[in-house]
Amino acid sequence: MRSLSDIKIAIVDDEPSIVTMLQMVLRREGFHRLYAASTCAEALDLATRIAPDIILLDIMLPDGSGLELNAKLREYGNPYILFLTAKASDLDILRGFAMGGDDYITKPFNPLEVAARIQARLRRLEQEAPQSSHVKRPDPGVYRFGRFTVNEAEGELIVEGNPVSCPAQVFQLLVHFCKHPGIVFSKEQLYDKVWGIDGQGDDSTVMVHIRRIRERIELDPGNPKLLLTVRGLGYKLVKEPQKE
């Protein structure tokens, strides 16, 4: 397991007080490789030099939008991107996830919540990683569901023979469903199992990630046959497409 002091966190925000506050709290939590940028240009330069593991990204920056910057930052690795923004409407949050964000926190926020979400993300990664390079681990799963295949070890989603890009958190949610076909999971259970946040997330987070999975695996995302909504209960992934 990587030490917290080795995790590289970039804070991209043009408000110095927010950057200082986050740096202070994160250092107290054991993170020491902290970097700051106040513009899109600075953030891109930072990404090319250090390839951050985690990016706390403001949406409204002086020289552009963090939403559009998000895609460019992902060209330098596969960082976990958490949007920080004063835009708090449901539409803004849904757009943030649709543009590729892994998480979303609205301003004003408690910096301890940011630290807790980062810790939850790292716990999930630790659980998925081999416990020791000297311990033989069973071959990770390859899950086949008709028109798509998920290779957990390679981090690949193949749909009808073609690789399809999939953001990290979306992929982890899909893997969870693949490991438990036919099982219904509530939003609270998904937050606990995939996000590691004891069911305290925003309802829109799961909803948007479900939609992003459907956009990749379903013939008609608006009329899903594989990743189904079970009214009043949650969601389940089925092996065979649901028939009319």
C-alpha positions in Angstrom: 0.0 0.0 0.0 1.3 3.5 -0.8 1.9 5.8 2.1 -0.4 8.8 2.4 2.7 10.9 2.2 3.3 9.5 -1.3 -0.2 10.4 -2.7 0.0 13.5 -5.0 -2.9 15.9 -4.6 -3.4 18.9 -6.8 -5.7 21.7 -5.5 -6.9 23.8 -8.5 -8.7 26.9 -7.2 -8.2 30.7 -7.6 -9.2 31.5 -4.0 -6.0 31.4 -1.9 -8.0 31.0 1.4 -9.6 27.8 0.1 -6.2 26.4 -1.1 -4.6 27.3 2.3 -7.4 25.7 4.3 -7.4 22.5 2.3 -3.6 22.2 2.5 -3.7 22.7 6.2 -6.3 20.0 6.8 -4.8 17.5 4.3 -1.3 17.9 5.9 -2.9 17.2 9.3 -4.4 14.0 7.8 -1.0 12.8 6.6 -0.9 14.1 3.0 2.3 15.9 2.3 2.7 16.0 -1.5 0.3 18.9 -2.1 0.4 21.1 -5.1 -1.6 24.2 -6.0 -2.7 25.9 -9.2 -5.0 28.9 -9.7 -5.7 28.7 -13.5 -6.4 26.1 -16.2 -3.0 26.8 -17.7 -1.2 26.2 -14.4 -3.2 23.1 -13.7 -2.2 21.6 -17.1 1.4 22.4 -16.5 1.2 20.8 -13.1 -0.4 17.7 -14.5 2.3 17.2 -17.2 5.0 17.5 -14.5 3.7 15.4 -11.6 0.6 13.4 -12.9 -1.5 13.9 -9.7 -3.3 11.0 -8.1 -6.1 13.2 -6.9 -7.3 16.6 -8.2 -9.5 18.9 -6.3 -10.8 21.0 -9.1 -12.8 24.3 -9.0 -15.2 24.6 -11.9 -15.0 28.4 -12.3 -11.4 29.4 -13.0 -10.1 32.7 -14.4 -9.1 31.4 -17.8 -11.7 28.7 -18.4 -14.0 26.0 -17.0 -12.9 23.2 -14.8 -15.5 21.0 -16.5 -13.7 21.3 -19.8 -10.3 21.1 -18.1 -11.2 17.8 -16.5 -10.9 15.9 -19.8 -7.5 17.4 -20.6 -6.2 16.5 -17.1 -7.1 12.9 -17.7 -4.6 12.7 -20.5 -1.9 12.7 -17.9 -2.9 9.5 -16.0 -6.2 8.5 -14.4 -6.6 10.9 -11.5 -9.5 10.9 -9.1 -11.2 14.3 -9.8 -13.4 15.9 -7.2 -15.1 19.1 -8.3 -15.3 22.0 -5.8 -17.8 24.6 -6.9 -20.3 27.2 -5.7 -22.8 25.9 -8.4 -25.1 23.8 -6.3 -28.2 23.1 -8.4 -29.1 19.6 -9.4 -28.4 20.4 -13.0 -24.9 21.7 -12.2 -24.1 18.6 -10.2 -25.4 16.3 -12.9 -23.4 18.2 -15.5 -20.3 17.8 -13.4 -20.6 14.0 -13.3 -21.6 13.9 -17.0 -18.4 15.7 -17.9 -16.3 13.1 -16.2 -16.0 14.1 -12.5 -15.7 11.3 -9.9 -17.1 13.3 -7.0 -18.7 16.8 -6.4 -18.7 19.0 -3.3 -20.4 22.4 -3.2 -19.1 25.5 -1.6 -19.1 26.4 1.2 -17.8 23.0 2.4 -16.2 21.5 5.4 -12.6 20.6 4.5 -12.8 17.6 6.7 -15.5 16.2 4.4 -13.0 16.5 1.5 -10.4 14.7 3.4 -12.9 12.0 4.4 -13.9 11.4 0.8 -10.2 11.1 -0.3 -9.6 8.6 2.5 -12.7 6.6 1.5 -11.4 6.5 -2.1 -8.0 5.3 -1.0 -9.5 2.6 1.2 -11.4 1.3 -1.8 -8.1 1.1 -3.8 -6.4 -0.6 -0.9 -9.1 -3.3 -0.7 -8.8 -3.9 -4.4 -5.0 -4.2 -4.5 -2.9 -7.3 -3.7 -2.0 -7.4 0.0 1.6 -8.3 -0.7 3.7 -8.9 -3.8 4.9 -12.1 -2.2 1.4 -13.5 -1.8 -0.1 -15.3 -4.7 -3.4 -13.7 -5.6 -6.2 -15.5 -7.5 -6.5 -14.3 -11.1 -8.9 -11.3 -11.2 -12.2 -11.8 -12.9 -13.1 -11.4 -16.5 -16.9 -10.8 -16.6 -18.9 -11.5 -19.8 -22.4 -10.2 -20.3 -23.3 -10.8 -23.9 -22.4 -7.7 -25.8 -19.9 -6.4 -23.3 -16.9 -7.8 -21.3 -15.2 -6.3 -18.2 -11.6 -7.2 -17.4 -11.0 -6.1 -13.9 -7.3 -6.6 -13.8 -6.7 -4.7 -17.1 -9.2 -2.0 -16.2 -10.9 -2.6 -19.6 -14.5 -2.4 -20.8 -15.0 -4.1 -24.2 -18.3 -3.6 -25.9 -19.0 -5.6 -29.0 -15.3 -6.2 -29.5 -14.3 -2.6 -29.1 -12.6 -1.0 -26.1 -14.6 1.7 -24.5 -13.2 4.4 -22.2 -14.6 4.4 -18.7 -13.8 6.8 -15.9 -12.4 5.1 -12.8 -15.4 5.4 -10.5 -17.8 4.4 -13.3 -15.7 1.3 -13.9 -15.6 0.4 -10.2 -19.3 0.6 -10.0 -19.7 -1.6 -13.1 -17.3 -4.1 -11.7 -19.3 -4.3 -8.5 -22.5 -5.1 -10.5 -20.6 -7.6 -12.6 -19.5 -9.5 -9.4 -23.1 -9.7 -8.2 -25.3 -10.3 -11.2 -29.0 -10.3 -10.5 -28.6 -8.8 -7.0 -30.5 -5.5 -6.3 -28.4 -2.8 -4.6 -29.9 0.3 -3.1 -28.2 3.7 -3.5 -27.1 3.5 0.1 -25.5 0.0 -0.4 -23.7 1.3 -3.5 -22.3 4.2 -1.6 -21.0 1.9 1.1 -19.6 -0.8 -1.2 -18.2 1.3 -4.1 -17.6 4.8 -2.6 -16.9 3.7 0.9 -19.1 6.5 2.3 -21.6 4.8 4.6 -24.6 5.8 2.4 -24.3 9.5 3.0 -23.8 10.6 -0.6 -26.1 12.7 -2.8 -28.7 10.7 -4.7 -27.7 12.3 -8.0 -24.2 10.7 -7.7 -25.4 7.2 -8.1 -28.0 8.2 -10.7 -25.4 9.8 -12.9 -23.0 7.0 -12.7 -25.7 4.5 -13.6 -26.5 6.6 -16.6 -22.9 6.7 -17.6 -22.7 2.9 -17.4 -25.8 2.5 -19.5 -24.4 4.9 -22.2 -21.6 2.4 -22.6 -23.2 -1.0 -22.3 -26.8 -0.6 -23.5 -28.0 -0.7 -27.1 -30.6 2.0 -26.1 -29.5 3.7 -22.8 -33.0 5.2 -22.5 -34.5 1.8 -22.5 -32.0 -0.4 -20.6 -32.1 -4.2 -20.8 -29.0 -5.0 -18.8 -28.6 -2.5 -15.9 -32.1 -2.3 -14.6 -33.9 0.0 -12.2 -36.0 -1.9 -9.6 -38.5 0.6 -8.5 -38.3 1.5 -4.9 -35.4 -0.8 -4.3 -32.4 0.1 -6.4 -30.5 -1.3 -9.4 -29.4 -4.7 -10.7 -27.3 -6.0 -13.6 -28.7 -9.1 -15.4 -26.9 -11.6 -17.5 -29.5 -11.8 -20.3 -31.2 -8.7 -21.7 -34.7 -8.1 -20.4 -37.3 -9.0 -22.9 -40.4 -6.9 -23.7 
